Amino acid sequence: MLEDPKALEYEENIVLTEDVEGFDYVRQSVAQSAPSEPVDPRTVAPGVWGEITERAWGAPLDEV
């Protein structure tokens, strides 16, 4: 997903419809119809792109 900062510049808050504390990942989507990469719910905040972490990936991330 391209992380266009303008896509999130108007966010004031994020409303979660269920408790995500026990989830390893959530899907982050901004005006797109296809699901995006899984992101760690602990990294999601208004105006901030969530991050793909080892927890969200379910295994250690490949070294690049």
Phi and psi in radians as a Rosetta constraint file:
Dihedral C 1 N 2 CA 2 C 2 CIRCULARHARMONIC -1.325 0.35
Dihedral N 2 CA 2 C 2 N 3 CIRCULARHARMONIC 2.240 0.35
Dihedral C 2 N 3 CA 3 C 3 CIRCULARHARMONIC -1.609 0.35
Dihedral N 3 CA 3 C 3 N 4 CIRCULARHARMONIC 1.367 0.35
Dihedral C 3 N 4 CA 4 C 4 CIRCULARHARMONIC -1.369 0.35
Dihedral N 4 CA 4 C 4 N 5 CIRCULARHARMONIC 1.981 0.35
Dihedral C 4 N 5 CA 5 C 5 CIRCULARHARMONIC -1.045 0.35
Dihedral N 5 CA 5 C 5 N 6 CIRCULARHARMONIC -0.488 0.35
Dihedral C 5 N 6 CA 6 C 6 CIRCULARHARMONIC -1.210 0.35
Dihedral N 6 CA 6 C 6 N 7 CIRCULARHARMONIC -0.394 0.35
Dihedral C 6 N 7 CA 7 C 7 CIRCULARHARMONIC -1.157 0.35
Dihedral N 7 CA 7 C 7 N 8 CIRCULARHARMONIC -0.417 0.35
Dihedral C 7 N 8 CA 8 C 8 CIRCULARHARMONIC -2.004 0.35
Dihedral N 8 CA 8 C 8 N 9 CIRCULARHARMONIC 0.020 0.35
Dihedral C 8 N 9 CA 9 C 9 CIRCULARHARMONIC -1.119 0.35
Dihedral N 9 CA 9 C 9 N 10 CIRCULARHARMONIC -0.354 0.35
Dihedral C 9 N 10 CA 10 C 10 CIRCULARHARMONIC -1.729 0.35
Dihedral N 10 CA 10 C 10 N 11 CIRCULARHARMONIC 0.014 0.35
Dihedral C 10 N 11 CA 11 C 11 CIRCULARHARMONIC -1.174 0.35
Dihedral N 11 CA 11 C 11 N 12 CIRCULARHARMONIC 2.318 0.35
Dihedral C 11 N 12 CA 12 C 12 CIRCULARHARMONIC -1.920 0.35
Dihedral N 12 CA 12 C 12 N 13 CIRCULARHARMONIC -0.559 0.35
Dihedral C 12 N 13 CA 13 C 13 CIRCULARHARMONIC -2.742 0.35
Dihedral N 13 CA 13 C 13 N 14 CIRCULARHARMONIC 2.965 0.35
Dihedral C 13 N 14 CA 14 C 14 CIRCULARHARMONIC -2.161 0.35
Dihedral N 14 CA 14 C 14 N 15 CIRCULARHARMONIC 2.261 0.35
Dihedral C 14 N 15 CA 15 C 15 CIRCULARHARMONIC -1.835 0.35
Dihedral N 15 CA 15 C 15 N 16 CIRCULARHARMONIC 2.053 0.35
Dihedral C 15 N 16 CA 16 C 16 CIRCULARHARMONIC -1.706 0.35
Dihedral N 16 CA 16 C 16 N 17 CIRCULARHARMONIC 2.313 0.35
Dihedral C 16 N 17 CA 17 C 17 CIRCULARHARMONIC -1.531 0.35
Dihedral N 17 CA 17 C 17 N 18 CIRCULARHARMONIC -0.133 0.35
Dihedral C 17 N 18 CA 18 C 18 CIRCULARHARMONIC -2.603 0.35
Dihedral N 18 CA 18 C 18 N 19 CIRCULARHARMONIC 2.887 0.35
Dihedral C 18 N 19 CA 19 C 19 CIRCULARHARMONIC -1.273 0.35
Dihedral N 19 CA 19 C 19 N 20 CIRCULARHARMONIC 2.056 0.35
Dihedral C 19 N 20 CA 20 C 20 CIRCULARHARMONIC -1.716 0.35
Dihedral N 20 CA 20 C 20 N 21 CIRCULARHARMONIC 0.091 0.35
Dihedral C 20 N 21 CA 21 C 21 CIRCULARHARMONIC -0.942 0.35
Dihedral N 21 CA 21 C 21 N 22 CIRCULARHARMONIC -0.669 0.35
Dihedral C 21 N 22 CA 22 C 22 CIRCULARHARMONIC -1.525 0.35
Dihedral N 22 CA 22 C 22 N 23 CIRCULARHARMONIC -0.050 0.35
Dihedral C 22 N 23 CA 23 C 23 CIRCULARHARMONIC -1.473 0.35
Dihedral N 23 CA 23 C 23 N 24 CIRCULARHARMONIC 2.417 0.35
Dihedral C 23 N 24 CA 24 C 24 CIRCULARHARMONIC -1.357 0.35
Dihedral N 24 CA 24 C 24 N 25 CIRCULARHARMONIC -0.496 0.35
Dihedral C 24 N 25 CA 25 C 25 CIRCULARHARMONIC -2.640 0.35
Dihedral N 25 CA 25 C 25 N 26 CIRCULARHARMONIC 2.806 0.35
Dihedral C 25 N 26 CA 26 C 26 CIRCULARHARMONIC -2.302 0.35
Dihedral N 26 CA 26 C 26 N 27 CIRCULARHARMONIC 2.780 0.35
Dihedral C 26 N 27 CA 27 C 27 CIRCULARHARMONIC -1.644 0.35
Dihedral N 27 CA 27 C 27 N 28 CIRCULARHARMONIC 2.286 0.35
Dihedral C 27 N 28 CA 28 C 28 CIRCULARHARMONIC -1.823 0.35
Dihedral N 28 CA 28 C 28 N 29 CIRCULARHARMONIC 2.176 0.35
Dihedral C 28 N 29 CA 29 C 29 CIRCULARHARMONIC -2.398 0.35
Dihedral N 29 CA 29 C 29 N 30 CIRCULARHARMONIC 2.355 0.35
Dihedral C 29 N 30 CA 30 C 30 CIRCULARHARMONIC -2.277 0.35
Dihedral N 30 CA 30 C 30 N 31 CIRCULARHARMONIC 1.760 0.35
Dihedral C 30 N 31 CA 31 C 31 CIRCULARHARMONIC 0.992 0.35
Dihedral N 31 CA 31 C 31 N 32 CIRCULARHARMONIC 0.638 0.35
Dihedral C 31 N 32 CA 32 C 32 CIRCULARHARMONIC -2.279 0.35
Dihedral N 32 CA 32 C 32 N 33 CIRCULARHARMONIC 2.630 0.35
Dihedral C 32 N 33 CA 33 C 33 CIRCULARHARMONIC -1.583 0.35
Dihedral N 33 CA 33 C 33 N 34 CIRCULARHARMONIC -0.411 0.35
Dihedral C 33 N 34 CA 34 C 34 CIRCULARHARMONIC -1.617 0.35
Dihedral N 34 CA 34 C 34 N 35 CIRCULARHARMONIC 2.544 0.35
Dihedral C 34 N 35 CA 35 C 35 CIRCULARHARMONIC -1.119 0.35
Dihedral N 35 CA 35 C 35 N 36 CIRCULARHARMONIC 2.557 0.35
Dihedral C 35 N 36 CA 36 C 36 CIRCULARHARMONIC -1.736 0.35
Dihedral N 36 CA 36 C 36 N 37 CIRCULARHARMONIC -3.023 0.35
Dihedral C 36 N 37 CA 37 C 37 CIRCULARHARMONIC -1.149 0.35
Dihedral N 37 CA 37 C 37 N 38 CIRCULARHARMONIC 2.671 0.35
Dihedral C 37 N 38 CA 38 C 38 CIRCULARHARMONIC -1.275 0.35
Dihedral N 38 CA 38 C 38 N 39 CIRCULARHARMONIC 2.395 0.35
Dihedral C 38 N 39 CA 39 C 39 CIRCULARHARMONIC -2.158 0.35
Dihedral N 39 CA 39 C 39 N 40 CIRCULARHARMONIC 2.670 0.35
Dihedral C 39 N 40 CA 40 C 40 CIRCULARHARMONIC -1.231 0.35
Dihedral N 40 CA 40 C 40 N 41 CIRCULARHARMONIC 2.127 0.35
Dihedral C 40 N 41 CA 41 C 41 CIRCULARHARMONIC -1.075 0.35
Dihedral N 41 CA 41 C 41 N 42 CIRCULARHARMONIC -0.362 0.35
Dihedral C 41 N 42 CA 42 C 42 CIRCULARHARMONIC -1.271 0.35
Dihedral N 42 CA 42 C 42 N 43 CIRCULARHARMONIC -0.212 0.35
Dihedral C 42 N 43 CA 43 C 43 CIRCULARHARMONIC -1.800 0.35
Dihedral N 43 CA 43 C 43 N 44 CIRCULARHARMONIC 0.003 0.35
Dihedral C 43 N 44 CA 44 C 44 CIRCULARHARMONIC -1.533 0.35
Dihedral N 44 CA 44 C 44 N 45 CIRCULARHARMONIC 2.258 0.35
Dihedral C 44 N 45 CA 45 C 45 CIRCULARHARMONIC -2.658 0.35
Dihedral N 45 CA 45 C 45 N 46 CIRCULARHARMONIC 2.770 0.35
Dihedral C 45 N 46 CA 46 C 46 CIRCULARHARMONIC -0.976 0.35
Dihedral N 46 CA 46 C 46 N 47 CIRCULARHARMONIC 2.267 0.35
Dihedral C 46 N 47 CA 47 C 47 CIRCULARHARMONIC 1.330 0.35
Dihedral N 47 CA 47 C 47 N 48 CIRCULARHARMONIC 0.110 0.35
Dihedral C 47 N 48 CA 48 C 48 CIRCULARHARMONIC -2.185 0.35
Dihedral N 48 CA 48 C 48 N 49 CIRCULARHARMONIC 2.285 0.35
Dihedral C 48 N 49 CA 49 C 49 CIRCULARHARMONIC -1.245 0.35
Dihedral N 49 CA 49 C 49 N 50 CIRCULARHARMONIC 2.360 0.35
Dihedral C 49 N 50 CA 50 C 50 CIRCULARHARMONIC -1.150 0.35
Dihedral N 50 CA 50 C 50 N 51 CIRCULARHARMONIC 2.743 0.35
Dihedral C 50 N 51 CA 51 C 51 CIRCULARHARMONIC -1.931 0.35
Dihedral N 51 CA 51 C 51 N 52 CIRCULARHARMONIC 2.539 0.35
Dihedral C 51 N 52 CA 52 C 52 CIRCULARHARMONIC -1.471 0.35
Dihedral N 52 CA 52 C 52 N 53 CIRCULARHARMONIC 2.014 0.35
Dihedral C 52 N 53 CA 53 C 53 CIRCULARHARMONIC -2.019 0.35
Dihedral N 53 CA 53 C 53 N 54 CIRCULARHARMONIC 3.020 0.35
Dihedral C 53 N 54 CA 54 C 54 CIRCULARHARMONIC -1.033 0.35
Dihedral N 54 CA 54 C 54 N 55 CIRCULARHARMONIC -0.626 0.35
Dihedral C 54 N 55 CA 55 C 55 CIRCULARHARMONIC -1.102 0.35
Dihedral N 55 CA 55 C 55 N 56 CIRCULARHARMONIC -0.764 0.35
Dihedral C 55 N 56 CA 56 C 56 CIRCULARHARMONIC -1.218 0.35
Dihedral N 56 CA 56 C 56 N 57 CIRCULARHARMONIC -0.603 0.35
Dihedral C 56 N 57 CA 57 C 57 CIRCULARHARMONIC -1.337 0.35
Dihedral N 57 CA 57 C 57 N 58 CIRCULARHARMONIC -0.438 0.35
Dihedral C 57 N 58 CA 58 C 58 CIRCULARHARMONIC 1.496 0.35
Dihedral N 58 CA 58 C 58 N 59 CIRCULARHARMONIC 0.087 0.35
Dihedral C 58 N 59 CA 59 C 59 CIRCULARHARMONIC -2.912 0.35
Dihedral N 59 CA 59 C 59 N 60 CIRCULARHARMONIC 2.894 0.35
Dihedral C 59 N 60 CA 60 C 60 CIRCULARHARMONIC -1.000 0.35
Dihedral N 60 CA 60 C 60 N 61 CIRCULARHARMONIC 2.428 0.35
Dihedral C 60 N 61 CA 61 C 61 CIRCULARHARMONIC -1.248 0.35
Dihedral N 61 CA 61 C 61 N 62 CIRCULARHARMONIC 2.527 0.35
Dihedral C 61 N 62 CA 62 C 62 CIRCULARHARMONIC -1.138 0.35
Dihedral N 62 CA 62 C 62 N 63 CIRCULARHARMONIC 2.453 0.35
Dihedral C 62 N 63 CA 63 C 63 CIRCULARHARMONIC -1.316 0.35
Dihedral N 63 CA 63 C 63 N 64 CIRCULARHARMONIC 2.329 0.35
